[in-house]
Amino acid sequence: MAVSVRHPKDFISGLIFIGLGFGFFLIAQDYKMGTATRMGPAYLPTILATLLMLIGLGLVVRALFRDGDRVTGVAWKQTLLILIGTVMFGILVRNAGLVAALLAYVSITAMASIYFHWRATALLAAGMTIFCVIIFIYALGLPIPMIGPWFGA
Amino acid sequence: MELLANLAIGIDAAVTFQNLFYCLGGVLLGTLIGVLPGLGPVATIAMLLPATFALPPLSALIMLAGIYYGAQYGGSTTAILINLPGESSSVVTALDGYQMARQGRAGAALSTAALGSFFAGTVATLLLAVFAPPLAEMALKFGPAEYFSLMVLGLVASVALANGSLLKAIGMIVLGLLLGLVGSDVNSGTPRFTFDMPDLADGINFVALAMGMFGLGEIIKNLEDEKNRDVMVKKVTGLWLTWDDFKLIWKPVLRGTGLGSILGILPGGGAILSSFAAYSLEKKLSKTPERFGKGAIEGVAAPESANNAGAQTSFIPMLTLGIPSNPVMALMAGAMIIQGIQPGPLVMTEQPTLFWGIIVSMWIGNFFLIILNLPLIGLWVRLLTVPYHLMFPAILVFCGIGVYSVNNTNFDVFMMAGFGVAGYIFSKLECEPAPLLLGFILGPMMEENLRRAMTLSRGDAMVFIERPISATMLLLAALAMIVVLSPAVRKKREEAFQEE
């Protein structure tokens, strides 16, 4: 009997739940289990992780018997650009300062749009940077360096 | 009259220049960001949360509550004008509201939404003032077993009332509970699931989680089909309702308010469920159900009243029991904890000015909404015409600075990036992020109460069914599960959520 995945979304969700549950379960075994009266740090996580794996298993099995839509139109490029942009912002804001971080963040993420245009983006990046420096550094006084240690400040 | 005395305390606390200013500021900011397409109240509050850290607790909570109604109202505006509901509770508003706008009656639809919301907000605030004290008193008698069972009931109810697959929603809750346990264990001090990273010792920053899942995740989803976003906004005219309109809407507004107030108290998507339920009820009761979906004014009045009433009464479990019933309340509870206030029954007795101040400010906030938003509608409409490709980088910048400034650590920014991608993947797989956030907030509380209950009973799990209140709640949770799983209800439930 040929078995095939008929509900890809449930199937993948199930695999994710099983994987994460397994990870939590394994790591929890390093901690003390304790008893029902005095629960150790591993007690509840072990129960929950087992439950998560069971739910994942249920989803995977169910996906073989129930029909569902395929996963379509995943926006890989957009996801990647937002991820890279945000991580860059995180690195730069501390080390290069707010100005560099914002210019990079706006420029990188703006490319995720199909309407990306370098001139509009440059204007937007400059405008947002000036606006945020005024609001967050001068008005609200957040402890974020305008120019960071990388540039010798 | 104790109620009047309490309200007087609240008026004293809320009607100061400073607090009125923050209430107004919250409502304005909330509407401003809520009007931007694709940003609902959760993302808006998460984004603006860091801006309230420096304020005194009452002002901070007043501002956050203002942001909440503002964002919700903003969401209805986009639903009516461009058929893009900012959040799931205004999905039904878009059905008839957008049709009204296309027929040139956008003004009437917006006024109906505003008036209905204001009326519902007023009634629900009064209900909150009346019912909160007895509930909090009852909650003081709760032991750890009762608390644990109550949270189980809350989580089960939130699954039962959510849309989409039950099994996936339960999975998301369990995953949220596990994520909530990351960090140092309170009892033993053991760092759990921290991978030896000191940044995780205090647990995952919930602003990073919420902003990633609801902010970044949503933005990526919106960028997916940019071409199909038509932003054609006509000029809004004719804000005044005719006498005939009034005659049509007053009953739906009353019914929506009643339904919303009751459903809002239930844990789970209070505002969402109440708007759906109110819409179906009106359609059933109407003599001319065929008008619904084609611009029936009742189809705007009822759900808008219901979701505002539900939004208001969902504060009841959070303020009296300390248990958030939806993601927005989870954020509010988080904000209270950051301000050094443990949400729960003691807030009312120990900090009466704070408690009653918030309640009174809710009414004031609703009042500001109505007097501000109708005149300002032209401004909001202009905001809607700012193209999304210029808007989303700006939103990201605010998310980034916001999450960084919570703890001044870039680790949280990386977490937000990760949760953003995770949120997008989950939305592609039709796993709702809301139950995860609820589980995340409740995780540590559940573990704490479970441990205490079990220690007190010397390891006997029967304690949860031997104590009557706890047993009742577990029974209700079991019943809710059985009802939702029964084939007949299941079919009905799917139909109800398919109305969009």
Interface residues (C-beta under 8 A of the other chain):
Chain A: K9 D10 I12 S13 I16 F17 L20 G21 F24 I27 A28 Y31 K32 T35 A36 T37 R38 M39 G40 P41 L44 P45 L48 A49 L51 L52 I55 G56 G58 L59 R62 V71 G73 V74 A75 Q78 T79 I82 L83 G85 T86 V87 F89 G90 I91 V93 R94 L98 A101 L102 Y105 V106 T109 A110 A112 S113 I114 Y115 F116 A120 T121 L124 A125 M128 C132 F136 L140 L142 P143 I144
Chain B: A51 A54 S165 L167 K168 I170 G171 V174 L175 L177 L178 L181 D185 N187 S188 T190 R192 F193 L216 I219 I220 K221 L223 E224 D225 E226 K227 P387 Y388 H389 L390 F392 P393 A394 L396 V397 G400 I401 Y404 S405 N408 N410 F411 V413 F414 M416 A417 G420 V421 Y424 I425 F426 K428 L429 E430 C431 M446 E447 L450 R451 M454 T455 R458 G459 A461
